[in-house]
């Protein structure tokens, strides 16, 4: 198996080096931006940020630090996290599409399959080393994304926050591996690298579109209702809707009602005597949601690889 | 090598293969082919493009599934029990199909990793004899050298059956001769059985001891080389056959007057004439045709 892994890396070295470069570059970019956040020197305080100016600092020191932070957050962290979210599946597609597809296209599968009494063993020898390498590289990217998220919101544990959750953490690894497995399958079916890449990309985005619906159902199932007074809006949770608890105790919507607040912060108008509520998915549900969605994606990836095995077993090597 | 008496290493039972059944454009590549390749023979499989040669050989490697009928390699159905059949066969495809970026030595490593019992020493030895550098990438080798690497991979398997799908097609005469010399010595030394498809009749004459002519997916001739030549004679012109032959091979119009399967009359045909006669006429020998 080691010999097969070595030959697989040798055969696909160009694309694997490119993918490694891409993922490491994106990961390093995330870590650098995180370091720049930390270098600004703002500290976490009561769910927000605080500037601790040195005694000899100029008078506008803190304004400058906050302004740097905001620029970094607005212009750097968002694009880098988005880059991670794009690079992960793209790497998976590029790594997977040629593993079988290129061998069929170049007709080298004829030689390999005539030598290998077990095509499954051949497939495992091709897929496993690349999948492991990809998972390791994606794990670096996933951790780098978490580091960046932790740096841009130091008061919130990134492992308990839904903010930018597609560009970091286990979801990122699973996204890359699903794309990889899909590309292996399409390469096996189509037997041509470029058409298989296009088909994989299209199917991947269709799957993501359907997957988002399922994810929303999963996320919503974890929703809780909290008093709006205890809701900060910046704690890694997902706000679903605003609700009202009427004086009768019944919970309903504030839509279509006119209302306001008095000096004491109590509701007036049609909602007088009521309490404003928030239906939210707390950040504490993130590990469960990320675990379930990553697990589901890994099961789908496993299904794609199993289907690839069936295709490879039955198809012609040309 | 274990082989039951009377059980040929390669056999087909009324095998037919039709392509494009699902899409309406049917092409019959093989039609009721009954074939038995005896153990220890080197059999030439000859026929024009589209005759079904590659389909037949690929069927033995388990790459093509017969539409009807059955094929066996050492008594094993290569489609139903592909792994077991492949473990007993070595295959050389058209155009060598090597990994251009791998060196020759890495090809041998790959073969050893895929095939239990692959004889790397044997394969290395054969390639060294031919002065093929093991550290050279396959993409940098000549066509003849690539074909030799393909053959070395097949021979290294020490398989009981060798299947060679037009490996000579793109080789120059010297490379063809060298390739066949290696093949013949290996087959004779190992006592294996080889089925070699080729267009080049003069080359197979020196290497093969049996001849199978395939035309339009049918077996037109299946005999030993000596019997195939000895049982055909060129006799009085057959207008239709002569016309076909002369229009196809005008340069040889004088000698290709007619092909006759007979014991006497006319002059003895050579192998070239026998094969060309069957290919051009597209029909089985006269003596076998119903009156």
Interface residues (C-beta under 8 A of the other chain):
Chain A: X1 X3 X4 X6 X7 X10 X11 X106 X107 X108 X110 X111 X112 X113 X114 X115 X116 X117 X118 X119 X121 X122 X125 X316 X317 X318
Chain B: X58 X61 X63 X64 X82 X83 X84 X86 X87 X89 X90 X91 X93 X95 X96 X97 X98 X99 X100 X101 X102 X106 X109 X110 X111 X112 X113 X114 X115 X116 X118 X150 X153 X154 X157
